């Protein structure tokens, strides 16, 4: 069974991320962001949202672990900043419904979604420049980077919250990430596991 670890950056929706993953039929554990990757077993990681990018603990070590990572809101912003992108305060602030436009239909994470999808997002801070190796995969009228991907390294991020009921097809985002994790695990195990 696929095992996912949610790294808790003390966001208000972290428990919903864990629940959404369990509803997809995987083993899921939520750990504090001070927990090092060596202390957990996982096929992939979710970096949760949270209130403060300066309090992301050991999240950088998860980006270097070699397993797929999905960053959600602050998790994506941390990923971008840590890997050479840029984050700035957004013009639109707190939580609101936003329509995102998928800009890469081939993207493993968001490419299967409707070309325009309603989501629930906070834009207090946002990625304004994706890191080297990443592509923008979704945008909106209020934010140029609503999602980003580096498929070579299996690193993905969404500005919005797929785990909340206000987001259309949010569960599909988690299922797409799980498919990435399963493929990466099978590739690591070699041809005899297929």
C-alpha positions as CSV (number, residue, x, y, z in Angstrom):
1,X,0.0,0.0,0.0
2,X,1.2,3.5,-0.9
3,X,2.3,5.5,2.2
4,X,2.2,9.3,2.2
5,X,3.5,11.6,5.0
6,X,1.9,15.0,5.4
7,X,4.5,17.4,6.9
8,X,2.5,19.7,9.1
9,X,3.4,23.4,8.8
10,X,0.6,24.2,11.3
11,X,-2.0,25.1,8.7
12,X,-5.6,25.1,9.6
13,X,-6.5,22.5,6.9
14,X,-3.6,20.0,7.5
15,X,-6.0,17.4,9.0
16,X,-8.2,17.6,5.9
17,X,-5.1,16.8,3.7
18,X,-4.6,13.7,5.7
19,X,-8.2,12.8,5.5
20,X,-8.3,13.3,1.7
21,X,-5.3,11.0,1.2
22,X,-6.8,8.3,3.4
23,X,-10.1,8.6,1.4
24,X,-8.0,7.7,-1.6
25,X,-7.1,4.4,0.0
26,X,-3.5,5.1,1.1
27,X,-1.7,4.9,4.4
28,X,-1.1,8.4,5.6
29,X,0.6,9.9,8.6
30,X,0.8,13.5,9.7
31,X,4.1,14.6,11.3
32,X,5.4,17.9,12.6
33,X,7.7,19.8,10.4
34,X,10.6,19.3,12.8
35,X,10.6,15.6,11.9
36,X,13.4,14.7,9.6
37,X,12.7,12.4,6.5
38,X,15.0,9.7,8.0
39,X,12.5,9.3,10.8
40,X,9.6,8.3,8.6
41,X,8.8,5.8,5.8
42,X,7.0,7.2,2.8
43,X,6.5,6.9,-1.0
44,X,5.8,10.6,-1.1
45,X,5.4,13.8,0.9
46,X,2.8,16.6,1.2
47,X,4.1,19.9,2.6
48,X,1.1,21.4,4.2
49,X,0.0,25.0,4.2
50,X,0.6,27.2,7.2
51,X,0.8,30.7,8.6
52,X,4.6,31.4,8.5
53,X,7.2,30.4,5.9
54,X,10.0,31.1,8.4
55,X,8.7,28.3,10.6
56,X,8.9,25.4,8.1
57,X,11.3,23.4,10.2
58,X,13.1,20.6,8.3
59,X,11.0,20.9,5.1
60,X,14.1,21.5,3.0
61,X,15.3,18.0,3.7
62,X,12.1,16.6,2.2
63,X,12.9,18.3,-1.1
64,X,16.2,16.6,-1.2
65,X,15.0,13.1,-0.3
66,X,14.3,12.0,-3.9
67,X,10.7,11.0,-3.4
68,X,7.7,12.9,-4.9
69,X,6.6,16.1,-3.0
70,X,3.4,18.1,-3.3
71,X,3.5,21.5,-1.7
72,X,0.1,23.1,-0.8
73,X,-0.1,26.9,-0.5
74,X,2.7,27.7,2.0
75,X,4.2,24.3,1.1
76,X,4.5,25.4,-2.5
77,X,5.8,28.8,-1.6
78,X,8.5,27.2,0.6
79,X,9.4,24.9,-2.3
80,X,9.7,27.8,-4.7
81,X,11.8,29.9,-2.4
82,X,14.1,27.0,-1.3
83,X,14.8,25.9,-4.9
84,X,15.6,29.4,-6.4
85,X,12.2,30.9,-7.2
86,X,10.7,34.0,-5.7
87,X,7.7,34.6,-3.3
88,X,6.0,38.0,-2.6
89,X,3.0,39.3,-0.9
90,X,-0.1,38.9,-3.1
91,X,-2.4,41.8,-4.0
92,X,-5.6,40.0,-3.0
93,X,-4.9,38.7,0.5
94,X,-7.1,36.2,2.3
95,X,-9.2,33.2,1.3
96,X,-11.6,33.4,-1.6
97,X,-13.0,31.4,-4.5
98,X,-10.8,31.7,-7.6
99,X,-11.1,30.3,-11.1
100,X,-7.8,28.8,-12.2
101,X,-6.9,28.2,-15.8
102,X,-4.9,25.0,-16.5
103,X,-2.0,26.0,-18.7
104,X,-0.4,22.5,-19.2
105,X,-2.9,19.8,-20.1
106,X,-0.1,17.2,-20.0
107,X,0.9,17.9,-16.4
108,X,0.6,14.8,-14.2
109,X,-0.8,16.8,-11.3
110,X,-3.4,19.2,-12.7
111,X,-3.5,18.4,-16.4
112,X,-6.6,16.2,-16.1
113,X,-8.7,19.0,-14.5
114,X,-11.2,21.1,-16.4
115,X,-9.6,23.9,-18.4
116,X,-11.1,26.3,-15.9
117,X,-11.6,25.0,-12.3
118,X,-13.0,26.8,-9.2
119,X,-10.7,26.5,-6.2
120,X,-10.4,27.9,-2.7
121,X,-7.1,29.8,-2.2
122,X,-5.3,32.4,-0.1
123,X,-3.2,34.9,-1.9
124,X,-1.6,36.6,1.1
125,X,1.7,35.4,-0.4
126,X,2.3,33.8,-3.8
127,X,5.0,32.5,-6.0
128,X,6.0,35.2,-8.4
129,X,8.9,33.3,-10.1
130,X,9.1,29.6,-10.5
131,X,12.4,27.9,-9.6
132,X,14.7,26.6,-12.3
133,X,13.4,23.3,-13.8
134,X,9.8,24.2,-12.9
135,X,6.9,25.1,-15.3
136,X,3.8,27.1,-14.4
137,X,0.9,24.7,-14.9
138,X,-2.1,26.9,-13.8
139,X,-2.8,30.6,-13.4
140,X,-5.7,32.9,-12.6
141,X,-6.7,36.5,-12.9
142,X,-5.3,37.2,-9.4
143,X,-2.1,35.1,-9.5
144,X,0.2,34.0,-12.4
145,X,1.4,30.9,-10.6
146,X,-1.6,28.9,-9.2
147,X,0.3,25.6,-9.8
148,X,3.8,24.6,-10.8
149,X,5.6,21.3,-11.6
150,X,9.1,19.9,-12.1
151,X,8.1,16.5,-13.4
152,X,11.7,15.4,-13.8
153,X,12.2,15.6,-10.0
154,X,8.5,14.8,-9.1
155,X,8.1,18.1,-7.3
156,X,4.7,19.8,-7.5
157,X,2.9,22.7,-6.0
158,X,-0.5,24.3,-5.8
159,X,-1.3,27.7,-4.5
160,X,-4.8,26.6,-3.6
161,X,-6.3,24.0,-1.2
162,X,-7.4,20.8,-3.0
163,X,-8.5,19.3,0.4
164,X,-11.4,21.7,1.1
165,X,-15.0,21.2,-0.1
166,X,-15.0,24.6,-2.0
167,X,-12.3,23.3,-4.5
168,X,-13.7,21.5,-7.5
169,X,-12.1,18.2,-8.2
170,X,-9.7,18.6,-5.3
171,X,-9.6,14.9,-4.6
172,X,-8.5,14.3,-8.2
173,X,-5.3,16.4,-7.5
174,X,-4.5,14.0,-4.6
175,X,-5.2,11.0,-6.7
176,X,-3.0,12.3,-9.5
177,X,-0.2,12.9,-7.0
178,X,-0.6,9.3,-5.7
179,X,-0.3,8.0,-9.2
180,X,3.0,9.9,-9.5
181,X,4.2,8.4,-6.2
182,X,3.2,4.8,-7.3
183,X,5.0,5.2,-10.6
184,X,8.2,6.6,-8.9
185,X,8.1,3.7,-6.4
186,X,7.7,1.1,-9.1
187,X,10.6,2.7,-11.1
188,X,12.9,2.6,-8.0
189,X,12.0,-1.1,-7.4
190,X,13.0,-2.0,-11.0
191,X,11.4,-4.1,-13.7
192,X,10.9,-7.2,-11.5
193,X,8.3,-5.3,-9.4
194,X,6.0,-4.6,-12.5
